[in-house]
Every structure is written in structure tokens, then in C-alpha cells.
Amino acid sequence: MTQDNQSNRIARLASTMADLEIDALLVNSEINVRYLSGFTGDSTWLLVRPDASATLLSDGRYEIQLAQECPDLPVAIRPPSQKMGGLLAEVVSSMPNVKSIGFEADHVHVSMLRDLESRLSDVTWVETSSRVEQLRAIKDADEIATIRRAVSVAQQAFTKVTANFSPKKTECEIYYELEAEMRRLGAEGVSFHPIIGAEPNGALPHYTPGNIPLGDCRTLLMDWGAKVDGYCSDLTRTLHRPGSTSPTSDRFAAAYEAVLEAQLAAIAAIHDGVDAVAVDTAARAVLAKAGLGEAFNHGLGHGFGLQIHEDPRMGPSSTETLKSGMVVTVEPGVYFANEFGIRIEDDLLVTDTGCEVLSDLPKGLDDCPLVM
């Protein structure tokens, strides 16, 4: 992270604190600390003041790393004999006029809050929610560039791994090969545990791959992503054996075309200022018209970045509005128990004029053969 990005992100957060009437905000989520400061370690807090000054609180294990990654931020280091709450109390006591502190209610457990209250009994603790997460929803140019790299790595790995299938290859082996190939291409790992579901296993949206050989399976659902410099990608393709004329294959083909049409309808609906629920509705209407409405049993998509699931969420109950700079998945799917599942997922950047599809793996029915 550049010094300018660090300063801008902390300043943006500080500008949102006025309505809370607090003298400081304690950020203890590791992901949020990384986003604001650039620090990639753990066990570290960030205390932000309304004037955009900030102090990192950590321990001796990270003193050198903090100096390397966050050279422009003051750092308070606790000794092994001191708890983080004690260090925070020490830092706050050295600051003038700190009468109220906001905390991340989504990341602070009750016992931690009670400890902080006992150490700083004169301070009023103010519950906050998603202050940093709302900032993270809009990606800056550096974040978008990194996500592009993560998408590229994931796509290259998919192309390499799917070219070497055999009937004896198992779901788990495909998982491991995907991860190994993404790491070889520069990823630090996977964005999440890949979902590799052969035929009936593809009907389980969050299936865990098993030691099950592909054998003569006719369909294979693959949901995977690469993590590059902390940022995720998230893609899904559903492969099928070409040339079959069975009733099942005909049903698969019809359902596949409906899912693809639903995805394209959702993509066409995305633009700056559109309600997320409207995008979900666009996809859901296509599948309902095809008689597959009940087979689509999850939301349409979600934001992602430093985490695989971030704001905004696109589903029937979504309340968010899409804004330029958001990066989201669009992933309609249909699932038929004990038969097969179909999901098509791409990564998109919301723009002022619409959206840009960041992933470009072919996804037509004839573009996704399962060849062994």
C-alpha cells in the first residue's frame, strides 16, 4: 500500500466519525486494520482520531514488520507481560480529551468489551457497525488492479488444470492441482476452498470435494478463486460431456441456457445507482419464466476484495445500492438433488456507465466441454 492510499483511507474513515460524536475509533478487525494501514500481520489494533491521526497497537513480534509496512504510522508496542487492553488504556491515557471511543461491534466479543470498560472506566464506549466495511466496498485503482491479477491467475490455472482431466482424477486432486497452479502463477493461495462437484455433487452449492473419481460423470461444477496480495477472485464454470442425447443431457442443456440468459440479464442491469435487489430480480425473472425459479435457492452475488464475501450483497432481501468502484460476483445457479447443479459466475466492476466484466473465460454451453 502506498503512503497516499494509507492516508486517504484513514482520512475517509475519520470523516465518517462526526455523526458518532466520539473522540476515537478502535479498529480491531485484522482485515480492517490491513485495509487502513497496510499491515499484513495479526494481533494488532488501530486507534483512529477525528483529525485522521492514528496509532497502531501491537507486540514485539511485529515491531520490525510494522516499521517496514507502516513507516509513517506511530506504533505502540506492548511487552509480553501486558495485555492489549492494558496497552490501549496506556495509549488513551496519554491522549488529551478522549472521553468516548467507538468500537467495531461486529468484531468485539462481550468479554473484550467488559475488559476495556474496566480498564478505561471514565470512557464512554459507543457501538459502531460496518464503518470500515462500507469504505472497503468501493475499490480504489490499486485494489482493482490487484483483483484483475487475481482473476487472471484463477483463469490461467483453470485452463491448465481442465486440460489434463482423466476418469481416475478425483475431485480432491482437481482442488489440489488448482491451488498448486495458482500458487505457481503468483497467488498466495486460494480465496476459499474450491468447490469441485461431479454430477450429483454439483447440486450442493457449498459442496466439499471428496476422493471421488470423475469416472463417467457427465457434469462437473467448479467454483474457485485465487488470492493475490491479499485480494480475492471468485469464478464458477459448469462443464459437461458433449455429444450426449439422453433426456438428462437435454434437460441439462435447457437449464444451462436459462442460467446463462439469467446471468447476462443481471449483468446488463448493473450500473452505478441501481438497487442490488433489482439486479437479483432481473436474473430471477429469467429463471422463473423458464420454470426454474424454485431451483435458484441463493442470492445472485456479493462484493469481494480482501475477503471473499464483502458488501454489497445482491439478493431478494438486499437493501444496498451499487456504486461505481464496487466489485461484485454475478452467479445465478439451479440445483437438482441427486442429479446435477449448474452455476455460472463472473467477476464485475461497477462503472459510471454500466459495468466491466473482469473475467473472460468462455461460458457458452458449447464452450464448456468436460473432456477426459
C-alpha positions as CSV (number, residue, x, y, z in Angstrom):
1,M,0.0,0.0,0.0
2,T,1.3,3.5,-0.8
3,Q,1.5,6.2,1.8
4,D,-1.2,8.2,-0.1
5,N,-3.6,5.3,0.0
6,Q,-3.0,4.8,3.7
7,S,-3.6,8.4,4.5
8,N,-6.6,8.6,2.2
9,R,-8.3,5.6,3.7
10,I,-7.7,6.8,7.3
11,A,-8.9,10.3,6.4
12,R,-12.1,8.8,4.8
13,L,-12.8,6.8,7.9
14,A,-12.2,9.9,10.2
15,S,-14.6,11.9,8.1
16,T,-17.4,9.4,8.9
17,M,-16.9,9.7,12.7
18,A,-18.5,13.2,13.1
19,D,-22.1,11.8,13.5
20,L,-20.9,9.4,16.2
21,E,-19.6,12.2,18.5
22,I,-16.6,10.1,19.5
23,D,-13.1,11.1,20.3
24,A,-11.5,8.0,18.8
25,L,-12.5,4.8,17.0
26,L,-10.9,1.4,17.9
27,V,-10.4,-0.8,14.8
28,N,-9.6,-4.4,15.9
29,S,-10.7,-6.4,12.9
30,E,-7.5,-7.8,11.3
31,I,-8.9,-7.2,7.8
32,N,-9.9,-3.7,8.5
33,V,-6.5,-2.9,10.1
34,R,-4.9,-4.2,7.0
35,Y,-7.1,-2.1,4.7
36,L,-6.5,1.1,6.6
37,S,-2.8,0.7,7.4
38,G,-1.3,-1.8,5.0
39,F,-0.1,-4.1,7.9
40,T,-0.4,-7.7,6.9
41,G,0.1,-9.3,10.3
42,D,-2.3,-10.1,13.0
43,S,-2.9,-9.3,16.7
44,T,-2.7,-5.6,16.0
45,W,-5.3,-2.8,16.6
46,L,-5.6,0.7,15.1
47,L,-6.8,3.7,17.1
48,V,-8.1,6.5,14.8
49,R,-8.8,10.1,15.9
50,P,-11.3,12.5,14.2
51,D,-8.3,14.6,12.9
52,A,-7.2,11.5,10.9
53,S,-4.2,10.8,13.2
54,A,-3.9,7.1,14.0
55,T,-1.8,4.8,16.2
56,L,-1.1,1.1,15.7
57,L,-1.1,-1.1,18.9
58,S,0.8,-4.4,18.7
59,D,3.5,-6.5,20.3
60,G,7.2,-7.2,19.9
61,R,6.8,-9.9,17.3
62,Y,5.7,-7.4,14.7
63,E,7.9,-4.4,15.6
64,I,10.2,-4.8,12.5
65,Q,7.3,-5.7,10.2
66,L,5.3,-2.7,11.3
67,A,8.3,-0.4,10.6
68,Q,8.6,-1.9,7.1
69,E,4.9,-1.9,6.1
70,C,3.7,1.2,8.0
71,P,6.7,3.5,8.4
72,D,4.5,6.6,8.6
73,L,2.2,5.5,11.4
74,P,3.0,5.8,15.1
75,V,3.3,2.4,16.8
76,A,2.8,1.4,20.5
77,I,4.4,-1.9,21.4
78,R,3.3,-3.9,24.4
79,P,5.7,-6.1,26.4
80,P,4.9,-9.8,26.9
81,S,3.6,-9.0,30.4
82,Q,1.0,-6.6,29.1
83,K,-2.4,-7.4,27.5
84,M,-3.7,-5.4,24.6
85,G,-6.4,-3.8,26.7
86,G,-3.7,-2.5,29.1
87,L,-1.7,-1.1,26.1
88,L,-4.8,0.6,24.8
89,A,-5.5,2.1,28.2
90,E,-2.0,3.4,28.4
91,V,-2.2,5.0,24.9
92,V,-5.6,6.6,25.5
93,S,-4.4,8.0,28.9
94,S,-1.6,9.8,27.1
95,M,-4.0,11.5,24.7
96,P,-5.9,14.6,25.5
97,N,-9.7,14.8,25.7
98,V,-10.6,11.2,24.9
99,K,-14.0,10.8,26.6
100,S,-15.7,8.4,24.2
101,I,-14.4,5.7,22.0
102,G,-16.2,3.8,19.2
103,F,-15.7,0.1,18.8
104,E,-16.5,-2.4,16.0
105,A,-19.4,-4.2,17.4
106,D,-19.2,-6.8,14.7
107,H,-15.7,-7.8,15.8
108,V,-15.6,-7.2,19.6
109,H,-16.9,-10.0,21.9
110,V,-18.6,-9.3,25.2
111,S,-15.7,-10.3,27.4
112,M,-13.3,-8.0,25.5
113,L,-15.7,-5.1,25.8
114,R,-16.1,-5.7,29.6
115,D,-12.3,-5.7,29.9
116,L,-11.9,-2.4,28.1
117,E,-14.7,-0.9,30.2
118,S,-12.9,-1.9,33.3
119,R,-9.6,-0.5,32.2
120,L,-11.0,2.8,30.9
121,S,-13.9,3.3,33.3
122,D,-14.1,7.1,32.5
123,V,-14.6,6.4,28.8
124,T,-18.0,6.0,27.2
125,W,-17.9,3.1,24.7
126,V,-20.0,3.7,21.5
127,E,-21.1,0.8,19.4
128,T,-20.4,1.1,15.6
129,S,-21.1,-1.2,12.7
130,S,-19.5,-1.6,9.3
131,R,-17.8,1.8,9.2
132,V,-14.7,0.4,7.6
133,E,-16.6,-2.3,5.6
134,Q,-18.6,0.5,3.8
135,L,-15.3,2.1,2.8
136,R,-13.9,-1.2,1.6
137,A,-17.0,-1.7,-0.7
138,I,-15.6,1.0,-3.1
139,K,-12.3,-0.2,-4.5
140,D,-9.5,2.2,-5.5
141,A,-7.3,1.9,-8.6
142,D,-4.7,-0.2,-6.8
143,E,-7.3,-2.6,-5.4
144,I,-8.9,-3.0,-8.8
145,A,-5.5,-3.7,-10.4
146,T,-4.8,-6.4,-7.9
147,I,-8.2,-8.0,-8.3
148,R,-7.6,-8.1,-12.1
149,R,-4.4,-10.0,-11.4
150,A,-6.2,-12.4,-9.1
151,V,-8.9,-13.1,-11.8
152,S,-6.1,-13.6,-14.4
153,V,-4.3,-16.1,-12.2
154,A,-7.5,-18.0,-11.5
155,Q,-8.4,-18.2,-15.2
156,Q,-5.0,-19.4,-16.2
157,A,-5.0,-22.1,-13.6
158,F,-8.4,-23.3,-14.7
159,T,-7.4,-23.6,-18.3
160,K,-4.3,-25.6,-17.4
161,V,-5.9,-27.9,-14.9
162,T,-9.0,-28.7,-17.0
163,A,-6.8,-29.7,-20.0
164,N,-5.5,-32.6,-18.0
165,F,-8.6,-34.4,-16.8
166,S,-8.9,-38.2,-16.7
167,P,-11.6,-40.6,-15.4
168,K,-9.3,-41.6,-12.5
169,K,-8.8,-38.0,-11.3
170,T,-10.7,-37.2,-8.2
171,E,-12.5,-34.0,-7.1
172,C,-9.8,-33.5,-4.4
173,E,-7.0,-33.9,-6.9
174,I,-8.5,-31.2,-9.0
175,Y,-8.8,-28.9,-6.0
176,Y,-5.1,-29.5,-5.1
177,E,-4.0,-29.0,-8.7
178,L,-5.9,-25.8,-9.0
179,E,-4.3,-24.5,-5.8
180,A,-0.8,-25.6,-6.8
181,E,-1.2,-24.0,-10.3
182,M,-2.5,-20.7,-8.9
183,R,0.4,-20.6,-6.4
184,R,2.9,-21.3,-9.3
185,L,1.4,-18.3,-11.1
186,G,2.0,-16.0,-8.2
187,A,-1.1,-16.4,-5.9
188,E,-0.5,-16.7,-2.2
189,G,-3.2,-19.3,-2.1
190,V,-6.9,-19.9,-2.7
191,S,-9.6,-17.3,-2.0
192,F,-11.7,-20.1,-0.4
193,H,-11.8,-23.9,-0.5
194,P,-12.7,-24.6,-4.1
195,I,-16.0,-26.4,-4.8
196,I,-15.4,-29.3,-7.2
197,G,-18.7,-31.2,-7.6
198,A,-19.0,-34.1,-10.1
199,E,-22.6,-34.6,-11.4
200,P,-24.9,-35.0,-8.3
201,N,-22.4,-33.3,-6.0
202,G,-22.7,-30.2,-8.1
203,A,-26.3,-29.9,-6.8
204,L,-24.8,-28.9,-3.4
205,P,-23.9,-25.2,-3.7
206,H,-21.3,-25.4,-0.9
207,Y,-20.1,-28.9,-1.5
208,T,-16.7,-30.1,-0.1
209,P,-14.7,-32.1,-2.7
210,G,-14.1,-35.7,-1.9
211,N,-11.9,-38.5,-3.1
212,I,-14.4,-39.3,-5.8
213,P,-13.0,-40.0,-9.3
214,L,-14.6,-38.3,-12.2
215,G,-15.2,-41.7,-13.8
216,D,-18.0,-41.3,-16.4
217,C,-19.7,-38.3,-14.8
218,R,-21.5,-36.1,-17.3
219,T,-21.3,-32.8,-15.5
220,L,-18.7,-31.0,-13.3
221,L,-19.3,-27.8,-11.3
222,M,-16.1,-25.9,-10.5
223,D,-16.1,-22.8,-8.2
224,W,-12.6,-21.5,-7.4
225,G,-10.6,-18.3,-6.9
226,A,-7.0,-17.1,-6.4
227,K,-5.8,-14.7,-3.7
228,V,-3.1,-12.3,-4.9
229,D,-1.5,-9.8,-2.5
230,G,-4.5,-10.3,-0.1
231,Y,-7.2,-9.8,-2.8
232,C,-9.6,-12.5,-4.0
233,S,-11.2,-13.6,-7.2
234,D,-14.3,-15.9,-7.5
235,L,-15.4,-17.8,-10.6
236,T,-17.6,-20.7,-11.4
237,R,-17.9,-22.8,-14.6
238,T,-20.1,-25.9,-15.1
239,L,-18.6,-28.4,-17.6
240,H,-20.5,-31.2,-19.3
241,R,-19.8,-34.1,-21.6
242,P,-20.6,-33.1,-25.2
243,G,-22.4,-35.3,-27.7
244,S,-24.9,-37.0,-25.3
245,T,-28.5,-37.2,-26.4
246,S,-30.1,-38.6,-23.2
247,P,-33.2,-37.0,-21.6
248,T,-30.9,-35.9,-18.7
249,S,-28.5,-34.2,-21.0
250,D,-31.3,-32.4,-22.9
251,R,-32.7,-31.2,-19.5
252,F,-29.2,-30.0,-18.5
253,A,-28.7,-28.1,-21.8
254,A,-32.1,-26.3,-21.4
255,A,-31.3,-25.4,-17.8
256,Y,-27.8,-24.3,-18.7
257,E,-29.1,-21.9,-21.4
258,A,-31.6,-20.5,-18.9
259,V,-28.9,-19.9,-16.3
260,L,-26.6,-18.2,-18.8
261,E,-29.5,-16.0,-20.0
262,A,-30.2,-15.1,-16.4
263,Q,-26.6,-14.1,-15.8
264,L,-26.5,-12.0,-18.9
265,A,-29.7,-10.2,-17.9
266,A,-28.3,-9.4,-14.5
267,I,-25.0,-8.1,-16.0
268,A,-27.0,-5.9,-18.3
269,A,-28.9,-4.4,-15.4
270,I,-25.8,-3.4,-13.4
271,H,-24.8,0.3,-13.3
272,D,-24.0,3.0,-10.9
273,G,-27.0,3.8,-8.7
274,V,-29.0,0.6,-9.4
275,D,-30.5,-1.1,-6.4
276,A,-28.9,-4.5,-5.8
277,V,-32.3,-6.2,-5.4
278,A,-33.2,-5.0,-8.9
279,V,-30.2,-6.9,-10.4
280,D,-31.2,-10.0,-8.5
281,T,-34.7,-9.7,-9.7
282,A,-33.5,-9.4,-13.4
283,A,-31.8,-12.8,-13.1
284,R,-34.6,-14.4,-11.0
285,A,-37.3,-13.4,-13.6
286,V,-35.5,-15.2,-16.4
287,L,-35.3,-18.4,-14.4
288,A,-38.9,-18.2,-13.2
289,K,-40.0,-17.8,-16.8
290,A,-38.1,-21.0,-17.6
291,G,-39.8,-22.8,-14.8
292,L,-36.6,-22.9,-12.7
293,G,-37.4,-20.3,-10.1
294,E,-37.5,-22.7,-7.2
295,A,-34.2,-24.3,-8.3
296,F,-32.4,-21.0,-7.7
297,N,-32.0,-21.1,-4.0
298,H,-29.4,-18.5,-3.1
299,G,-28.6,-14.8,-3.7
300,L,-27.3,-13.6,-7.0
301,G,-23.9,-12.4,-5.9
302,H,-21.7,-10.4,-3.5
303,G,-18.9,-8.0,-3.2
304,F,-15.4,-9.3,-2.6
305,G,-11.9,-7.9,-2.1
306,L,-9.7,-8.6,1.0
307,Q,-12.4,-11.1,1.9
308,I,-14.3,-13.4,-0.4
309,H,-17.7,-12.1,0.9
310,E,-18.0,-8.3,1.4
311,D,-20.6,-5.6,0.8
312,P,-22.7,-5.3,-1.2
313,R,-24.9,-8.4,-1.3
314,M,-27.3,-9.0,-4.2
315,G,-30.3,-11.0,-3.3
316,P,-34.1,-10.7,-2.8
317,S,-33.6,-9.0,0.6
318,S,-30.8,-6.7,-0.4
319,T,-31.0,-3.0,0.6
320,E,-27.8,-1.7,-0.9
321,T,-27.3,0.4,-4.0
322,L,-24.5,-0.5,-6.4
323,K,-21.9,2.3,-6.9
324,S,-19.1,2.9,-9.3
325,G,-15.9,1.2,-8.0
326,M,-17.7,-1.8,-6.4
327,V,-16.5,-5.2,-7.5
328,V,-19.1,-8.0,-7.4
329,T,-19.8,-11.5,-8.5
330,V,-22.9,-12.5,-10.6
331,E,-23.6,-16.2,-10.1
332,P,-27.1,-17.5,-10.7
333,G,-27.5,-21.2,-10.4
334,V,-30.0,-24.0,-10.4
335,Y,-29.7,-27.3,-8.5
336,F,-31.5,-30.6,-8.9
337,A,-30.9,-33.0,-5.9
338,N,-29.2,-36.3,-6.8
339,E,-28.8,-35.2,-10.4
340,F,-26.7,-32.1,-11.2
341,G,-26.1,-28.4,-10.5
342,I,-25.4,-25.5,-12.8
343,R,-23.8,-22.2,-11.8
344,I,-22.1,-19.6,-13.9
345,E,-20.1,-16.9,-12.1
346,D,-18.1,-14.0,-13.3
347,D,-16.4,-11.0,-11.5
348,L,-17.6,-7.5,-12.4
349,L,-16.5,-3.9,-11.8
350,V,-19.4,-1.4,-11.5
351,T,-18.6,1.7,-13.6
352,D,-20.2,5.1,-14.2
353,T,-21.7,3.9,-17.4
354,G,-22.6,0.3,-16.5
355,C,-20.1,-2.4,-15.7
356,E,-17.0,-4.2,-16.9
357,V,-16.7,-8.0,-16.8
358,L,-13.3,-8.7,-15.4
359,S,-13.3,-12.4,-16.2
360,D,-13.5,-13.7,-19.7
361,L,-13.4,-17.5,-19.7
362,P,-15.8,-18.8,-22.3
363,K,-19.2,-19.8,-20.8
364,G,-21.5,-20.8,-23.6
365,L,-22.9,-24.4,-23.5
366,D,-20.5,-25.5,-26.3
367,D,-17.6,-23.6,-24.7
368,C,-17.5,-25.7,-21.5
369,P,-16.9,-29.3,-22.5
370,L,-15.9,-31.9,-19.9
371,V,-13.1,-33.7,-21.8
372,M,-11.2,-36.8,-20.4
